[in-house]
């Protein structure tokens, strides 16, 4: 167990991770842990201060209140220096001072006129040792098992030194001073105000050691969980660069049913740059791709906040769905609102292009709503989550129809009705029927 813990702790040193980005996120969590530890200590000191006011007579309570504020000040140092490169060294050093301060306050009488007439040996018998263990609980808030082990070790060392210092005093009564004692003689010595026994100290040392071990393992498990979450988020973010973010997060959730074929009512949108091939021929490859990237970035900046799924990029266009990954009762309404937002975004882009003398971009959008099949397609080596069905074909044809109809947006009547009408302040120029190749009946649509 100890060897396993040592290996785990060596791998869990603050700030280590498999990449700079993950390391930074872990470091940020550790800094947040130090800040949380300071706030928790602040609350703890406030509670202890109130308890001292009630349980300790004046003016002795003034002395202990002063010590409490010094204890609070010690925790402020690592809090204030938590972004310093030596933050953890400072925290480890302050831990020594913390333990030394609490131990001295418990075992040594107050100076001056604050001290009582009781022998110093009586100070080893109270329950105040529990205050020292609060430091272990505080250390657990930092996601650092190293700090927990360090704090536990310092507590054992400093407390043992303090008890043994009192035990070695010449006026201390011990069991070992005489030979065999009867039970009554042992009781008499035990009840002496000058008696100090090491049994209680060993119980405190052993329990502190076990408590440190258990708490370090618990913190290590929490830290490993945190690291796993950081890595999982990093994988999802990397995956989101290749698939739609909602698909990436759904895949990251490892839901067994994800991608299972099913039927669902979905809004399908096709967006395309009209005449991009002609425009690309006038540009260098770098310029053509830069134009395409600008078009795609602006489109995605509108799609994702609307709850859309980017199904795929299609050369100089893209296909998006609403309600494909997760059912959306307002999928048609979201899609229609998103279509108008896209037109506004690309119109603003064209205004900027006009100011610098660049050729404007004409964008065409087709939108349809209905029942489709959603699920994974492809091979075991490469799969893709997509939607298939007549709705996809109709949406694509509606987008192509914008050329002949001289419009920017064609929305099927099925989508408009499912959306509950056009968004507030929006309207269409006319309503018409569009012939769709491969379909026996035309599609009633609205043009803008």
C-alpha positions as CSV (number, residue, x, y, z in Angstrom):
1,X,0.0,0.0,0.0
2,X,2.8,2.5,0.9
3,X,4.7,1.8,-2.3
4,X,1.6,2.2,-4.3
5,X,0.8,5.5,-2.6
6,X,4.3,6.7,-3.1
7,X,4.1,6.0,-6.9
8,X,0.8,7.7,-7.1
9,X,1.9,10.7,-5.1
10,X,5.0,11.1,-7.3
11,X,2.8,11.2,-10.3
12,X,0.5,13.7,-8.7
13,X,2.9,16.5,-8.0
14,X,1.2,19.9,-8.4
15,X,1.2,21.2,-11.9
16,X,2.1,17.9,-13.7
17,X,0.0,16.8,-16.7
18,X,0.3,15.3,-20.1
19,X,0.2,18.7,-21.9
20,X,0.7,22.4,-21.3
21,X,-3.0,23.1,-21.7
22,X,-4.0,20.3,-19.3
23,X,-1.2,21.3,-16.9
24,X,-2.5,24.9,-16.9
25,X,-6.1,23.7,-16.1
26,X,-4.9,21.5,-13.3
27,X,-2.8,24.4,-12.0
28,X,-5.8,26.7,-12.1
29,X,-7.8,24.1,-10.1
30,X,-5.0,23.9,-7.5
31,X,-5.0,27.7,-7.2
32,X,-8.7,27.7,-6.8
33,X,-8.2,25.0,-4.1
34,X,-5.8,27.3,-2.2
35,X,-8.3,30.1,-2.4
36,X,-11.0,27.8,-1.1
37,X,-8.8,26.7,1.7
38,X,-8.3,30.3,2.8
39,X,-12.0,31.1,2.7
40,X,-12.8,27.9,4.7
41,X,-10.1,28.9,7.3
42,X,-11.6,32.3,7.5
43,X,-15.0,30.8,8.4
44,X,-13.4,28.3,10.8
45,X,-11.5,31.1,12.6
46,X,-14.8,33.1,12.9
47,X,-16.5,30.1,14.5
48,X,-13.6,29.4,16.9
49,X,-13.4,33.1,17.8
50,X,-17.1,33.0,18.8
51,X,-16.5,29.8,20.8
52,X,-13.6,31.4,22.6
53,X,-15.7,34.4,23.6
54,X,-18.2,32.0,25.2
55,X,-16.0,29.4,26.7
56,X,-12.9,31.3,27.9
57,X,-12.9,33.9,30.6
58,X,-11.7,37.4,30.0
59,X,-8.9,38.5,29.6
60,X,-7.5,35.1,28.6
61,X,-9.9,35.0,25.6
62,X,-8.2,38.1,24.3
63,X,-4.9,36.2,24.1
64,X,-6.4,33.2,22.2
65,X,-8.3,35.6,19.9
66,X,-5.0,37.2,19.1
67,X,-3.5,33.8,18.3
68,X,-6.5,33.1,16.0
69,X,-5.9,36.2,14.0
70,X,-2.2,35.3,13.7
71,X,-3.3,31.9,12.5
72,X,-5.6,33.6,9.9
73,X,-2.7,35.8,8.8
74,X,-0.5,32.8,8.1
75,X,-3.1,31.4,5.7
76,X,-3.4,34.7,3.9
77,X,0.3,34.5,2.9
78,X,0.0,31.5,0.6
79,X,-3.4,32.8,-0.6
80,X,-1.9,36.1,-1.6
81,X,1.2,34.4,-3.1
82,X,-0.7,31.6,-4.9
83,X,0.3,32.8,-8.3
84,X,3.9,33.1,-7.5
85,X,6.3,30.5,-9.0
86,X,7.2,29.4,-5.5
87,X,3.6,29.3,-4.3
88,X,3.7,25.6,-3.2
89,X,7.0,26.1,-1.4
90,X,5.5,29.0,0.5
91,X,2.4,26.9,1.4
92,X,4.6,24.0,2.7
93,X,6.6,26.5,4.8
94,X,3.5,28.1,6.2
95,X,2.1,24.7,7.1
96,X,5.1,24.2,9.4
97,X,4.4,27.6,11.0
98,X,0.7,26.7,11.3
99,X,1.3,23.5,13.1
100,X,4.0,25.0,15.4
101,X,1.6,27.9,16.3
102,X,-1.3,25.7,17.2
103,X,0.9,23.2,19.1
104,X,2.6,26.0,21.1
105,X,-0.8,27.6,21.8
106,X,-2.2,24.3,23.1
107,X,0.8,23.0,25.1
108,X,2.3,26.3,26.4
109,X,0.6,28.5,29.0
110,X,-0.2,32.0,27.9
111,X,2.5,34.5,28.7
112,X,2.1,37.3,31.2
113,X,-0.9,37.5,33.4
114,X,-3.1,35.4,31.1
115,X,-1.7,32.1,32.4
116,X,-3.6,30.0,35.0
117,X,-2.0,28.3,38.1
118,X,-2.4,24.8,36.7
119,X,0.7,22.8,35.9
120,X,1.8,22.8,32.3
121,X,1.4,19.0,32.3
122,X,-2.4,19.4,32.4
123,X,-2.3,21.0,29.0
124,X,-1.6,17.6,27.4
125,X,-4.8,16.1,28.5
126,X,-7.5,18.3,26.8
127,X,-9.2,17.6,23.5
128,X,-7.6,20.6,21.9
129,X,-5.5,18.3,19.7
130,X,-8.5,18.2,17.4
131,X,-7.7,21.7,16.3
132,X,-4.5,20.5,14.8
133,X,-6.4,18.0,12.7
134,X,-8.4,20.8,11.1
135,X,-5.2,21.6,9.1
136,X,-5.4,18.2,7.5
137,X,-9.0,18.8,6.4
138,X,-7.9,22.2,5.0
139,X,-5.1,20.6,3.1
140,X,-7.5,18.2,1.4
141,X,-9.2,21.2,-0.3
142,X,-6.2,21.9,-2.5
143,X,-6.3,18.8,-4.7
144,X,-2.8,18.0,-3.5
145,X,-2.1,14.7,-1.8
146,X,1.5,15.8,-1.3
147,X,0.3,18.7,0.9
148,X,-1.9,16.3,2.9
149,X,1.0,13.9,3.5
150,X,3.3,16.9,4.4
151,X,0.8,18.4,6.8
152,X,0.2,15.0,8.5
153,X,3.9,14.4,8.8
154,X,4.5,17.9,10.3
155,X,1.7,17.4,12.8
156,X,3.1,14.1,14.0
157,X,6.7,15.5,14.3
158,X,5.8,18.8,16.0
159,X,3.2,17.4,18.3
160,X,5.4,14.5,19.4
161,X,8.3,17.0,20.1
162,X,6.0,19.1,22.2
163,X,4.6,16.3,24.2
164,X,8.0,14.8,24.8
165,X,9.4,18.1,25.9
166,X,6.8,18.3,28.6
167,X,7.3,14.6,29.4
168,X,11.0,15.1,30.0
169,X,10.5,17.9,32.5
170,X,11.9,17.2,36.0
171,X,8.6,17.9,37.7
172,X,6.6,15.5,35.4
173,X,5.1,12.4,37.0
174,X,5.4,9.2,34.9
175,X,4.4,5.6,35.3
176,X,8.0,4.5,34.7
177,X,9.6,6.3,37.7
178,X,8.9,3.4,40.1
179,X,8.8,-0.4,39.6
180,X,5.5,-2.3,39.6
181,X,2.6,-0.1,40.6
182,X,-0.7,-1.4,42.0
183,X,-3.9,-0.3,40.3
184,X,-4.6,2.3,42.9
185,X,-1.1,3.6,42.8
186,X,-1.3,3.9,39.0
187,X,-4.6,5.7,39.4
188,X,-3.2,8.0,42.0
189,X,-0.3,8.9,39.6
190,X,-2.7,9.3,36.7
191,X,-4.8,11.7,38.6
192,X,-1.8,13.8,39.6
193,X,-1.9,17.2,37.8
194,X,1.8,16.7,37.0
195,X,1.3,13.3,35.3
196,X,2.1,12.9,31.6
197,X,1.7,9.5,29.8
198,X,2.9,8.7,26.4
199,X,0.0,6.3,25.6
200,X,-2.3,9.2,24.7
201,X,0.5,10.7,22.5
202,X,1.0,7.4,20.6
203,X,-2.8,7.1,20.0
204,X,-2.8,10.6,18.6
205,X,0.3,9.9,16.4
206,X,-1.1,6.6,15.1
207,X,-4.6,8.0,14.4
208,X,-3.1,11.0,12.7
209,X,-0.9,8.8,10.5
210,X,-3.9,6.7,9.5
211,X,-6.1,9.7,9.0
212,X,-3.4,11.2,6.8
213,X,-3.1,8.1,4.7
214,X,-6.8,7.7,4.2
215,X,-7.2,11.4,3.4
216,X,-4.3,11.4,1.0
217,X,-5.8,8.5,-0.9
218,X,-9.2,10.2,-1.0
219,X,-7.6,13.4,-2.3
220,X,-5.5,11.4,-4.8
221,X,-8.7,9.8,-6.1
222,X,-10.3,13.3,-6.4
223,X,-7.3,14.6,-8.2
224,X,-7.3,11.7,-10.6
225,X,-11.0,12.3,-11.3
226,X,-10.2,16.0,-11.9
227,X,-7.4,15.1,-14.3
228,X,-9.7,12.6,-16.1
229,X,-12.3,15.4,-16.5
230,X,-9.7,17.8,-17.8
231,X,-8.5,15.2,-20.3
232,X,-12.0,14.4,-21.3
233,X,-12.8,18.1,-21.9
234,X,-9.6,18.4,-23.9
235,X,-10.6,15.4,-26.0
236,X,-14.1,16.8,-26.5
237,X,-12.7,20.2,-27.6
238,X,-10.3,18.6,-30.0
239,X,-13.0,16.4,-31.3
240,X,-15.3,19.5,-31.7
241,X,-12.8,20.8,-34.3
242,X,-13.7,17.9,-36.6
243,X,-17.4,17.3,-35.8
244,X,-20.1,19.5,-34.5
245,X,-19.7,20.4,-30.8
246,X,-22.9,18.9,-29.7
247,X,-21.9,15.6,-31.5
248,X,-18.5,15.7,-29.8
249,X,-20.0,16.1,-26.3
250,X,-22.6,13.5,-27.0
251,X,-19.9,11.1,-28.0
252,X,-17.8,12.1,-25.0
253,X,-20.7,11.2,-22.7
254,X,-20.2,7.6,-23.9
255,X,-24.0,7.0,-24.2
256,X,-24.5,3.5,-25.6
257,X,-27.6,4.6,-27.5
258,X,-25.8,7.5,-29.3
259,X,-26.0,6.9,-33.1
260,X,-28.7,4.2,-32.8
261,X,-30.9,4.6,-35.9
262,X,-34.2,6.3,-35.2
263,X,-36.8,8.4,-36.8
264,X,-37.1,12.0,-35.7
265,X,-38.6,15.3,-36.8
266,X,-35.7,17.5,-37.8
267,X,-35.1,20.8,-39.6
268,X,-32.5,20.6,-42.3
269,X,-30.6,23.6,-43.7
270,X,-28.3,23.9,-46.7
271,X,-26.2,27.1,-47.0
272,X,-24.0,27.8,-50.1
273,X,-21.9,30.5,-51.7
274,X,-23.3,31.2,-55.1
275,X,-20.6,31.3,-57.8
276,X,-17.8,30.4,-55.5
277,X,-16.0,28.4,-58.2
278,X,-15.8,31.5,-60.4
279,X,-14.6,33.6,-57.5
280,X,-11.9,31.0,-56.6
281,X,-10.5,31.0,-60.1
282,X,-9.6,34.7,-59.7
283,X,-7.7,34.1,-56.5
284,X,-4.7,32.3,-55.3
285,X,-5.3,29.0,-53.4
286,X,-4.5,30.7,-50.2
287,X,-6.9,33.6,-50.9
288,X,-9.7,31.2,-51.9
289,X,-9.3,29.1,-48.8
290,X,-9.1,32.2,-46.6
291,X,-12.4,33.4,-48.1
292,X,-14.0,30.0,-47.5
293,X,-12.8,29.9,-43.9
294,X,-14.2,33.4,-43.2
295,X,-17.6,32.2,-44.6
296,X,-17.5,29.0,-42.5
297,X,-16.4,30.8,-39.3
298,X,-19.2,33.3,-39.6
299,X,-21.7,30.6,-40.3
300,X,-20.7,28.5,-37.3
301,X,-20.7,31.5,-35.0
302,X,-24.4,31.8,-35.8
303,X,-25.3,28.1,-36.0
304,X,-24.0,26.8,-32.6
305,X,-25.7,29.4,-30.4
306,X,-29.0,28.5,-32.1
307,X,-28.6,24.9,-31.1
308,X,-27.8,23.7,-34.6
309,X,-25.7,20.6,-35.5
310,X,-23.1,21.1,-38.2
311,X,-23.7,18.0,-40.2
312,X,-20.9,18.6,-42.7
313,X,-19.0,21.1,-44.8
314,X,-19.8,20.8,-48.5
315,X,-17.0,22.5,-50.3
316,X,-18.3,26.0,-50.6
317,X,-21.3,25.4,-48.3
318,X,-22.5,23.4,-45.3
319,X,-25.4,21.4,-44.1
320,X,-26.9,21.9,-40.6
321,X,-29.7,20.2,-38.7
322,X,-31.8,21.1,-35.8
323,X,-33.1,18.4,-33.5
324,X,-30.9,15.7,-34.9
325,X,-28.6,14.8,-32.0
326,X,-31.1,15.7,-29.3
327,X,-34.9,16.1,-29.9
328,X,-35.9,19.8,-30.1
329,X,-39.6,20.6,-29.8
330,X,-38.9,24.0,-31.4
331,X,-36.4,22.7,-34.1
332,X,-38.3,24.4,-36.9
333,X,-38.5,27.7,-35.1
334,X,-34.8,27.6,-34.2
335,X,-33.9,26.8,-37.8
336,X,-36.0,29.6,-39.3
337,X,-34.6,32.2,-36.8
338,X,-31.1,31.0,-37.5
339,X,-31.6,31.3,-41.3
340,X,-32.5,35.0,-40.9
341,X,-29.5,35.5,-38.5
342,X,-27.2,34.0,-41.1
343,X,-28.5,36.4,-43.8
344,X,-27.9,39.3,-41.4
345,X,-24.4,38.1,-40.6
346,X,-23.4,37.7,-44.2
347,X,-25.0,41.0,-45.1
348,X,-22.8,42.7,-42.5
349,X,-19.8,40.8,-43.9
350,X,-20.6,42.1,-47.4
351,X,-20.8,45.7,-46.1
352,X,-17.3,45.4,-44.7
353,X,-16.1,43.8,-48.0
354,X,-17.6,46.7,-50.0
355,X,-15.8,49.2,-47.9
356,X,-12.4,47.7,-48.9
357,X,-13.5,47.2,-52.5
358,X,-13.9,43.4,-52.3
359,X,-16.5,41.5,-54.4
360,X,-19.7,40.8,-52.4
361,X,-20.6,37.3,-51.4
362,X,-24.0,35.9,-52.4
363,X,-25.3,33.3,-50.0
364,X,-28.2,30.9,-50.7
365,X,-30.1,29.1,-48.0
366,X,-32.7,26.2,-48.3
367,X,-34.7,25.0,-45.3
368,X,-37.1,22.1,-44.8
369,X,-38.7,20.3,-41.9
370,X,-40.0,16.8,-41.5
371,X,-39.3,13.2,-40.4
372,X,-35.8,11.8,-41.1
373,X,-33.7,8.9,-40.1
374,X,-30.9,9.8,-37.8
375,X,-27.9,7.6,-36.8
376,X,-24.4,6.6,-37.6
377,X,-23.3,5.7,-41.1
378,X,-19.9,4.5,-42.4
379,X,-17.6,1.7,-41.6
380,X,-16.3,0.4,-38.3
381,X,-13.1,2.3,-39.0
382,X,-14.8,5.6,-39.7
383,X,-18.3,6.6,-38.8
384,X,-20.3,9.7,-39.2
385,X,-23.5,10.9,-37.4
386,X,-25.9,12.2,-40.0
387,X,-29.5,12.4,-41.1
388,X,-31.0,10.8,-44.3
389,X,-34.3,11.0,-46.0
390,X,-36.5,12.9,-48.3
391,X,-36.3,16.0,-46.1
392,X,-32.6,16.3,-46.7
393,X,-33.1,16.0,-50.5
394,X,-35.8,18.7,-50.5
395,X,-33.8,21.1,-48.4
396,X,-30.9,20.7,-50.8
397,X,-33.1,21.3,-53.8
398,X,-34.7,24.4,-52.2
399,X,-31.2,25.9,-51.7
400,X,-30.4,25.2,-55.4
401,X,-33.7,26.8,-56.4
402,X,-32.6,30.2,-55.1
403,X,-30.6,30.7,-58.3
404,X,-33.6,30.5,-60.6
405,X,-35.9,32.3,-58.2
406,X,-33.4,35.1,-57.6
407,X,-33.7,34.9,-53.9
408,X,-31.5,34.3,-50.9
409,X,-33.7,32.1,-48.7
410,X,-36.3,29.5,-49.6
411,X,-38.2,27.9,-46.8
412,X,-40.7,25.1,-47.2
413,X,-44.3,25.7,-46.0
414,X,-43.9,22.7,-43.7
415,X,-41.1,24.3,-41.9
416,X,-42.8,27.7,-41.7
417,X,-46.0,26.1,-40.3
418,X,-44.0,24.0,-37.8
419,X,-42.2,27.2,-36.7
420,X,-45.5,29.0,-36.1
421,X,-44.8,31.6,-38.7
422,X,-41.9,33.9,-39.5
423,X,-40.0,35.5,-36.6
424,X,-41.1,38.9,-35.4
425,X,-40.2,41.6,-37.8
426,X,-39.4,39.2,-40.6
427,X,-41.3,38.5,-43.8
428,X,-41.1,36.7,-47.2
429,X,-41.5,38.4,-50.5
430,X,-43.7,35.7,-52.1
431,X,-45.1,32.2,-51.8
432,X,-44.7,29.8,-54.6
433,X,-44.4,26.1,-55.5
434,X,-41.1,24.6,-56.3
435,X,-40.7,21.5,-58.5
436,X,-38.4,18.9,-56.9
437,X,-36.7,16.4,-59.1
438,X,-37.7,12.9,-58.2
439,X,-40.9,14.0,-56.5
440,X,-44.3,13.6,-58.0
441,X,-45.7,16.8,-56.3
442,X,-44.1,20.2,-56.0
443,X,-43.2,21.7,-52.7
444,X,-45.0,24.8,-51.4
445,X,-42.3,27.3,-50.3
446,X,-41.7,30.9,-49.3
447,X,-39.0,33.1,-50.8
448,X,-37.0,36.0,-49.5
